[in-house]
């Protein structure tokens, strides 16, 4: 996959490690994972992704109303 959108779901996953691992596996090189979650702040989202894989790095971050929640985080596996 070139792009994966994970919007408002991360906090509901019972096994986020296995889901994130699978998303990382199916994401093409130079692919994009976009994550936004209204219950997790930026730190929690980044921890959840980086806890599982070191391949995905934040490549962009957009703010929504300058809150730490509802922030769109874009991860990429591009070197």
DOKOL-317714 format. One record per residue (C-alpha): residue number from 1; residue in one letter; x, y, z. Coordinates in pm, 1 decimal, decimal comma. Example, Ala and Ser with C-alpha at 12.3 -4.5 7.8 and 13.67 -1.06 7.14 Angstrom:
// residues 2
<k: 1 r: a xx: 1230,0 yy: -450,0 zz: 780,0>
<k: 2 r: s xx: 1367,0 yy: -106,0 zz: 714,0>
END
This chain:
// residues 79
<k: 1 r: x xx: 0,0 yy: 0,0 zz: 0,0>
<k: 2 r: x xx: 115,5 yy: 350,6 zz: -73,9>
<k: 3 r: x xx: -96,0 yy: 529,2 zz: 188,3>
<k: 4 r: x xx: -267,0 yy: 405,5 zz: 503,8>
<k: 5 r: x xx: -507,0 yy: 625,2 zz: 700,6>
<k: 6 r: x xx: -561,4 yy: 541,7 zz: 1066,0>
<k: 7 r: x xx: -813,2 yy: 802,2 zz: 1175,4>
<k: 8 r: x xx: -974,4 yy: 797,5 zz: 1520,9>
<k: 9 r: x xx: -911,3 yy: 423,0 zz: 1568,8>
<k: 10 r: x xx: -577,5 yy: 380,4 zz: 1741,9>
<k: 11 r: x xx: -717,1 yy: 419,9 zz: 2095,1>
<k: 12 r: x xx: -976,7 yy: 145,9 zz: 2030,4>
<k: 13 r: x xx: -733,5 yy: -123,0 zz: 1916,5>
<k: 14 r: x xx: -706,3 yy: -409,9 zz: 2163,7>
<k: 15 r: x xx: -372,3 yy: -510,4 zz: 2017,7>
<k: 16 r: x xx: -215,8 yy: -198,9 zz: 1864,9>
<k: 17 r: x xx: 130,5 yy: -358,9 zz: 1844,4>
<k: 18 r: x xx: 18,3 yy: -634,8 zz: 1607,6>
<k: 19 r: x xx: -193,4 yy: -395,1 zz: 1399,0>
<k: 20 r: x xx: 85,7 yy: -138,6 zz: 1363,0>
<k: 21 r: x xx: 332,7 yy: -416,3 zz: 1281,9>
<k: 22 r: x xx: 102,6 yy: -539,6 zz: 1003,0>
<k: 23 r: x xx: 48,5 yy: -187,0 zz: 869,1>
<k: 24 r: x xx: 425,3 yy: -140,0 zz: 859,7>
<k: 25 r: x xx: 463,1 yy: -473,1 zz: 679,3>
<k: 26 r: x xx: 214,1 yy: -391,1 zz: 401,1>
<k: 27 r: x xx: 329,7 yy: -31,9 zz: 355,4>
<k: 28 r: x xx: 544,4 yy: 9,8 zz: 46,4>
<k: 29 r: x xx: 887,6 yy: 168,2 zz: 62,5>
<k: 30 r: x xx: 836,0 yy: 545,4 zz: 66,3>
<k: 31 r: x xx: 480,5 yy: 476,4 zz: 183,8>
<k: 32 r: x xx: 284,0 yy: 697,4 zz: 420,2>
<k: 33 r: x xx: 92,3 yy: 620,0 zz: 738,5>
<k: 34 r: x xx: -131,3 yy: 907,3 zz: 849,0>
<k: 35 r: x xx: -261,9 yy: 890,8 zz: 1206,1>
<k: 36 r: x xx: -504,0 yy: 1112,9 zz: 1394,8>
<k: 37 r: x xx: -669,1 yy: 1022,9 zz: 1721,9>
<k: 38 r: x xx: -892,9 yy: 1233,4 zz: 1942,2>
<k: 39 r: x xx: -817,9 yy: 1038,5 zz: 2261,4>
<k: 40 r: x xx: -439,4 yy: 999,0 zz: 2232,7>
<k: 41 r: x xx: -210,5 yy: 1299,2 zz: 2248,8>
<k: 42 r: x xx: 85,3 yy: 1331,7 zz: 2013,6>
<k: 43 r: x xx: 326,2 yy: 1165,0 zz: 2255,3>
<k: 44 r: x xx: 104,0 yy: 857,8 zz: 2294,7>
<k: 45 r: x xx: 56,7 yy: 818,8 zz: 1917,4>
<k: 46 r: x xx: 430,8 yy: 848,0 zz: 1851,4>
<k: 47 r: x xx: 510,8 yy: 603,4 zz: 2133,4>
<k: 48 r: x xx: 255,4 yy: 351,3 zz: 2004,5>
<k: 49 r: x xx: 401,1 yy: 359,8 zz: 1652,1>
<k: 50 r: x xx: 769,6 yy: 370,8 zz: 1754,0>
<k: 51 r: x xx: 724,3 yy: 101,1 zz: 2018,3>
<k: 52 r: x xx: 661,7 yy: -146,8 zz: 1736,5>
<k: 53 r: x xx: 875,2 yy: -25,9 zz: 1449,1>
<k: 54 r: x xx: 1180,0 yy: 189,9 zz: 1403,5>
<k: 55 r: x xx: 1114,6 yy: 210,8 zz: 1028,5>
<k: 56 r: x xx: 834,3 yy: 467,1 zz: 1048,9>
<k: 57 r: x xx: 944,4 yy: 821,9 zz: 1125,9>
<k: 58 r: x xx: 735,3 yy: 1137,8 zz: 1151,4>
<k: 59 r: x xx: 762,5 yy: 1324,0 zz: 823,5>
<k: 60 r: x xx: 491,2 yy: 1584,8 zz: 881,7>
<k: 61 r: x xx: 274,9 yy: 1715,4 zz: 1160,2>
<k: 62 r: x xx: -30,6 yy: 1935,2 zz: 1125,5>
<k: 63 r: x xx: -201,8 yy: 2099,8 zz: 1419,5>
<k: 64 r: x xx: -576,1 yy: 2123,6 zz: 1472,0>
<k: 65 r: x xx: -672,6 yy: 2418,9 zz: 1691,5>
<k: 66 r: x xx: -323,7 yy: 2403,8 zz: 1849,7>
<k: 67 r: x xx: -428,1 yy: 2110,7 zz: 2069,5>
<k: 68 r: x xx: -207,9 yy: 1813,0 zz: 2142,8>
<k: 69 r: x xx: -501,6 yy: 1586,7 zz: 2051,1>
<k: 70 r: x xx: -660,3 yy: 1580,8 zz: 1705,8>
<k: 71 r: x xx: -317,0 yy: 1635,5 zz: 1554,1>
<k: 72 r: x xx: -253,4 yy: 1472,0 zz: 1219,6>
<k: 73 r: x xx: 77,9 yy: 1286,3 zz: 1228,6>
<k: 74 r: x xx: 225,8 yy: 1158,9 zz: 904,5>
<k: 75 r: x xx: 480,5 yy: 878,2 zz: 927,8>
<k: 76 r: x xx: 699,6 yy: 758,2 zz: 642,8>
<k: 77 r: x xx: 938,5 yy: 469,0 zz: 600,3>
<k: 78 r: x xx: 1149,2 yy: 666,3 zz: 356,4>
<k: 79 r: x xx: 1520,1 yy: 679,7 zz: 438,3>
END
